[in-house]
């Protein structure tokens, strides 16, 4: 569980959030993955892949309206 606490030491590193989000996706924890991906959209300029990934996750969760935002 050290990895899951590492973002408290380095919260500005988007790669940590992205990697942990991928772990959450593999575990089926889509809301947690979205929570980790969302900050990366402001930590990196022009992070379109993060917006696309969030959109796909919202769609998987059945929230088509939120996936289009």
Secondary structure, DSSP 8 states (H G I E B T S, - for coil): -HHHHHHHH-TT-HHHHHHHHHHHHHHT-HHHHHHHHHTHHHHSTT-HHHHHHHHHHHHHTT-HHHHT-
